[in-house]
Structure formats: structure tokens, C-alpha cells
Amino acid sequence: MSTSAAAKRLRGKTIVITGASSGIGRATAFEFARTAPKNDLKLILTARRIDTLKEVAAKIREEVGDGVQVLPVQLDVSKPAEVKSFVPGLPEEWRDIHVLVNNAGLVKGVAQAPHIEEEDINTMFNTNVTGLINMTQAILPIFKARGSEGGSGDIINIGSIAGREPYAGGSIYCATKAAVRSFSDSLRKELIATSIRVMEVDPGQVETEFSVVRFYGDKSKADAVYAGVDPLTPDDIAEVVVFVATRRENVVVADTLVFPSHQAGAGVMHRKST
């Protein structure tokens, strides 16, 4: 059986995915494994919930066998000390990282100023912005030390349509995703003389635990968000992430906006009547 070009390009690579215990991160881990099941792929899956990560790792092994190695690592990206000790804490054979998927992120509440809780502001910025930047800084020296062209590797940041089109009730979350967008664009310019690619994938409406977290665990409020619409699934975004990571090294899919067919902008949606 012939191997796809995408699978060949993933041969022997080590990939780090943050927020890999659920949603887009979990789906991305499976998609990488399915794309290159016999190509000596290594997946480092990080999240706060180590037990869930271990379950994900077991399911990947069950599905694709031993051709993909999976290392679950407990990590809260919002804690700088944990991020700093991440690479030194990896086994030696797992430190040659080629792809970083900065996926960990969340939204808390729909409060509008001046009623936004300080704790929610800090949680969103510490995870979505500071955490993403700190992870990038932890991995970038590995990329820069590789090869003769000033380095190589892929940084794939999961942004959001919210970073392009702010909306009422999402001011802090939108601000964090706009920060990710600016950081990605600046970083791409700073790394122009290298073969390090900086790519951003901005999803529109995707059905994950995202809305449950936003409404502090209230499932009925979360379900109402998706009533009358057919949102994207985590798999839809995972396919895009793996696509951009498996292009020829000279191809940078810098900027991708993906939303479902009922959506035409951050606040532009068509709901079917029930």
C-alpha cells in the first residue's frame, strides 16, 4: 500500500498538542495518528486532566497500534513554572519536537463591562495569551537549533473568528484571540529568515466543551447555543490542522478561517426554526 505525501512528511516527527484531553486538541491527536499510523510518529499530549489524557492515549493505541507513540503529560499552560519545566521534564528521546499545536484555550462567562469578574479576565488571558506565548518560547529554541537555515519546525496556533470580529458579551475572550493573532503575525515576521512556519487556524462555531465551560458547567445553556444549527465538529478543525502541518516545507498556510455553512461572521448566523 502506498504511503500518502502527508504521511511521509510526518515520518519520525514529534508533535506537541496542548489542551489535548478534549475537543479540538483530542481530535487533532487522533487525526495526526490516523494520517501517519506507521511512520514513527510521536505525540506528546498535554492538558490539566492527566487521567483523561491517558484514556486518549490508550484509545489512539487501540485504533492505530504501535506505529504511533503517545506520551501524556499533565500541564496547565496558565502556570508559567509548569511550562518552563515542560521540556526539561520530557524523556530525552521526546525532546526533538517538530510541531507545536497551541490549542489550549477557554472562555468564561458572557458578562459585559463593568461586570466582568477579575478572576475570569485573568483565567482567559493567562491561558489563551500568556500560556500560548510561554509554550512557544519553551519550544522555539528546539526549532531554531535544527538544520542550517536558522531552524525548522511548525507553530500552529488555534485562534478564533472572535479574534477578527469582536462581539458583545465576549470582550475579554475576543481580546485574547486578537492578541494571539497579533503574536502569530509578529512571530512569522521575526522568523522570516528561517524555515520555521507560523500558522493560525481560526474556527467559527464548533461544538465542544467550550460552551459548557463558558456557562460554568450549565449544560442546558451550552446546548441552547447550538439549537437550530449544525456546528463544526472538533474533527473538522483537526483535519485543517493536520493539512497545514503536512504541506511541503516551503508552503505556509498562514491564515485559515473555518466556519459552518449557517455562519457568515462572528454574529451572523441562520438558525432553523424548530
C-alpha positions as CSV (number, residue, x, y, z in Angstrom):
1,M,0.0,0.0,0.0
2,S,1.5,3.4,-1.0
3,T,2.0,6.0,1.7
4,S,0.4,9.4,1.2
5,A,2.6,12.5,0.9
6,A,1.1,13.8,4.2
7,A,2.2,10.6,6.0
8,K,5.7,10.8,4.5
9,R,6.1,14.4,5.7
10,L,5.2,13.3,9.3
11,R,7.7,10.4,9.3
12,G,9.7,10.4,12.6
13,K,8.2,13.7,13.8
14,T,7.4,14.6,17.4
15,I,4.3,16.7,17.9
16,V,3.1,18.6,21.0
17,I,-0.6,19.3,21.4
18,T,-1.8,21.4,24.3
19,G,-5.4,21.1,25.6
20,A,-5.4,17.5,24.2
21,S,-7.8,16.0,26.7
22,S,-11.0,17.0,24.8
23,G,-12.4,19.0,21.9
24,I,-10.2,20.2,19.1
25,G,-6.9,19.1,20.8
26,R,-8.1,15.5,21.3
27,A,-9.4,15.3,17.7
28,T,-6.1,16.7,16.4
29,A,-4.2,13.9,18.2
30,F,-6.4,11.2,16.6
31,E,-6.1,12.9,13.1
32,F,-2.3,13.0,13.3
33,A,-2.2,9.3,14.3
34,R,-4.6,8.3,11.6
35,T,-2.7,10.2,8.9
36,A,0.7,8.6,9.7
37,P,-0.1,5.3,11.7
38,K,3.1,3.6,10.7
39,N,5.6,6.4,10.4
40,D,7.4,6.5,13.8
41,L,5.2,9.4,14.9
42,K,5.5,10.6,18.5
43,L,2.6,12.6,20.0
44,I,3.0,14.5,23.3
45,L,-0.4,15.2,24.6
46,T,-0.7,17.8,27.4
47,A,-3.7,19.0,29.5
48,R,-4.6,19.5,33.1
49,R,-6.6,16.2,33.2
50,I,-3.9,13.5,33.2
51,D,-6.4,10.6,33.6
52,T,-8.3,11.8,30.6
53,L,-5.1,12.1,28.6
54,K,-4.2,8.5,29.5
55,E,-7.6,7.4,28.2
56,V,-7.0,9.3,24.9
57,A,-3.5,7.7,24.6
58,A,-5.0,4.2,25.1
59,K,-7.7,4.8,22.5
60,I,-5.2,6.0,20.0
61,R,-3.0,2.9,20.5
62,E,-6.1,0.7,20.3
63,E,-7.0,2.3,16.9
64,V,-3.7,2.6,15.2
65,G,-1.3,0.2,17.0
66,D,2.3,0.7,17.9
67,G,3.3,2.8,14.9
68,V,2.4,5.9,16.9
69,Q,3.9,6.5,20.3
70,V,1.9,8.7,22.7
71,L,3.2,10.4,25.8
72,P,0.5,12.0,28.1
73,V,1.9,14.9,30.2
74,Q,0.0,16.8,32.8
75,L,0.4,20.6,32.1
76,D,-1.5,23.7,32.9
77,V,-0.3,26.3,30.4
78,S,-1.6,29.1,32.5
79,K,1.1,28.4,35.1
80,P,4.5,29.7,33.8
81,A,6.6,27.5,36.1
82,E,4.9,24.3,34.7
83,V,5.6,25.5,31.1
84,K,9.2,26.3,32.0
85,S,9.8,22.8,33.3
86,F,7.9,21.1,30.5
87,V,10.8,20.4,28.0
88,P,13.4,19.6,30.7
89,G,10.9,17.1,32.2
90,L,10.5,15.2,28.9
91,P,12.4,11.9,28.4
92,E,15.5,12.6,26.2
93,E,14.1,10.8,23.2
94,W,10.9,13.0,23.2
95,R,12.7,16.4,23.2
96,D,13.3,16.7,19.4
97,I,10.0,18.4,18.8
98,H,8.9,19.3,15.3
99,V,5.3,20.6,15.6
100,L,3.7,22.6,18.4
101,V,-0.1,22.9,18.3
102,N,-1.1,25.7,20.7
103,N,-4.7,24.6,21.2
104,A,-5.3,25.1,25.0
105,G,-7.8,27.9,25.4
106,L,-11.2,28.8,27.1
107,V,-13.9,31.4,27.6
108,K,-15.6,32.2,30.9
109,G,-19.0,33.9,31.0
110,V,-20.8,36.4,28.9
111,A,-20.6,39.3,31.2
112,Q,-20.2,42.9,29.9
113,A,-18.1,45.7,31.4
114,P,-18.2,46.8,34.2
115,H,-19.5,43.4,35.5
116,I,-16.7,41.1,34.2
117,E,-15.1,39.1,37.1
118,E,-11.4,39.8,37.6
119,E,-10.9,36.0,38.0
120,D,-12.4,35.3,34.6
121,I,-10.3,38.0,33.0
122,N,-7.1,36.6,34.5
123,T,-8.0,33.0,33.6
124,M,-8.7,33.8,30.0
125,F,-5.5,35.9,29.5
126,N,-3.3,33.5,31.4
127,T,-4.4,30.5,29.4
128,N,-5.2,31.9,25.9
129,V,-2.4,34.5,25.7
130,T,0.4,34.1,28.3
131,G,0.1,30.3,28.2
132,L,0.4,30.2,24.4
133,I,3.3,32.7,24.3
134,N,5.2,30.8,27.1
135,M,4.7,27.4,25.3
136,T,6.0,29.0,22.1
137,Q,9.1,30.3,23.9
138,A,9.7,27.0,25.5
139,I,9.7,25.1,22.2
140,L,11.2,27.7,19.8
141,P,14.8,27.1,20.9
142,I,14.5,23.5,19.8
143,F,13.2,24.6,16.3
144,K,15.9,27.3,16.0
145,A,18.7,24.8,16.7
146,R,17.6,22.5,13.9
147,G,19.2,22.5,10.4
148,S,21.3,25.0,8.6
149,E,18.6,27.6,7.6
150,G,18.2,29.1,11.0
151,G,15.9,26.4,12.1
152,S,12.8,24.5,11.2
153,G,9.5,23.4,12.8
154,D,5.8,24.3,12.8
155,I,3.9,26.5,15.3
156,I,0.2,26.1,14.8
157,N,-1.9,28.5,16.9
158,I,-5.6,27.8,17.3
159,G,-7.2,31.3,17.2
160,S,-10.9,32.1,16.6
161,I,-13.2,34.1,14.5
162,A,-13.6,36.1,17.7
163,G,-10.1,37.5,17.2
164,R,-11.2,39.0,13.9
165,E,-14.7,40.1,14.8
166,P,-15.4,41.1,18.4
167,Y,-18.9,40.7,19.7
168,A,-20.9,41.9,22.7
169,G,-20.5,39.6,25.8
170,G,-17.2,38.3,24.6
171,S,-14.9,41.3,25.0
172,I,-12.2,39.6,27.0
173,Y,-12.2,36.3,25.0
174,C,-12.2,38.3,21.7
175,A,-9.3,40.4,23.1
176,T,-7.3,37.3,23.9
177,K,-7.8,35.8,20.5
178,A,-6.9,39.2,18.8
179,A,-3.7,39.0,20.9
180,V,-3.0,35.5,19.5
181,R,-3.5,36.8,16.0
182,S,-1.0,39.7,16.5
183,F,1.5,37.5,18.2
184,S,1.3,35.0,15.3
185,D,1.7,37.7,12.7
186,S,4.7,39.3,14.5
187,L,6.4,35.9,15.1
188,R,6.1,35.0,11.4
189,K,7.9,38.2,10.5
190,E,10.6,37.6,13.2
191,L,11.2,34.1,11.8
192,I,11.3,35.1,8.1
193,A,14.9,34.1,7.7
194,T,14.3,30.5,9.0
195,S,12.2,27.5,7.8
196,I,10.0,27.8,10.9
197,R,6.4,28.1,9.9
198,V,3.9,30.1,12.0
199,M,0.3,29.2,11.0
200,E,-3.0,30.1,12.6
201,V,-6.3,28.2,12.3
202,D,-9.4,30.3,13.3
203,P,-12.5,28.3,13.9
204,G,-16.0,29.7,13.9
205,Q,-18.7,27.8,15.8
206,V,-17.5,24.4,16.9
207,E,-19.5,22.1,19.3
208,T,-17.1,21.2,22.1
209,E,-16.9,21.5,25.9
210,F,-16.2,25.2,25.1
211,S,-19.7,26.4,25.8
212,V,-20.1,24.3,28.9
213,V,-17.0,26.0,30.3
214,R,-18.3,29.4,29.2
215,F,-21.5,28.8,31.2
216,Y,-19.7,27.5,34.3
217,G,-20.9,23.9,33.7
218,D,-24.6,24.7,32.8
219,K,-25.2,22.1,30.1
220,S,-28.7,23.4,29.2
221,K,-27.3,26.9,28.4
222,A,-24.5,25.4,26.4
223,D,-26.9,23.2,24.4
224,A,-29.0,26.3,23.6
225,V,-26.0,27.8,21.8
226,Y,-26.2,25.0,19.2
227,A,-30.0,24.8,18.9
228,G,-31.2,25.0,15.3
229,V,-27.8,25.0,13.8
230,D,-25.3,22.4,12.6
231,P,-21.9,23.5,14.1
232,L,-18.5,22.3,13.1
233,T,-17.1,19.3,15.0
234,P,-13.6,19.1,16.5
235,D,-12.7,16.6,13.7
236,D,-13.4,19.4,11.1
237,I,-10.8,21.6,12.7
238,A,-8.4,18.7,13.3
239,E,-8.4,17.9,9.6
240,V,-7.4,21.5,8.8
241,V,-4.6,21.5,11.5
242,V,-3.1,18.3,10.1
243,F,-3.5,19.6,6.5
244,V,-1.5,22.8,7.2
245,A,1.2,20.7,9.1
246,T,1.7,18.3,6.2
247,R,2.2,20.7,3.3
248,R,5.6,20.9,1.6
249,E,8.1,22.7,3.9
250,N,8.1,25.8,1.7
251,V,4.3,26.2,1.9
252,V,3.0,28.3,4.8
253,V,-0.8,28.2,5.2
254,A,-0.6,31.3,7.3
255,D,-4.2,32.1,8.0
256,T,-7.3,29.9,7.8
257,L,-10.8,30.9,8.8
258,V,-13.3,28.0,9.0
259,F,-16.9,28.2,9.9
260,P,-20.1,26.1,9.3
261,S,-22.4,26.9,6.3
262,H,-25.0,28.6,8.6
263,Q,-22.4,31.1,9.7
264,A,-21.1,34.1,7.8
265,G,-19.4,36.0,10.6
266,A,-19.0,36.2,14.4
267,G,-22.6,37.3,14.9
268,V,-24.1,36.4,11.6
269,M,-25.9,33.1,11.8
270,H,-29.0,31.4,10.4
271,R,-31.0,29.2,12.8
272,K,-33.6,26.8,11.5
273,S,-36.9,27.3,13.2
274,T,-38.0,24.3,15.3
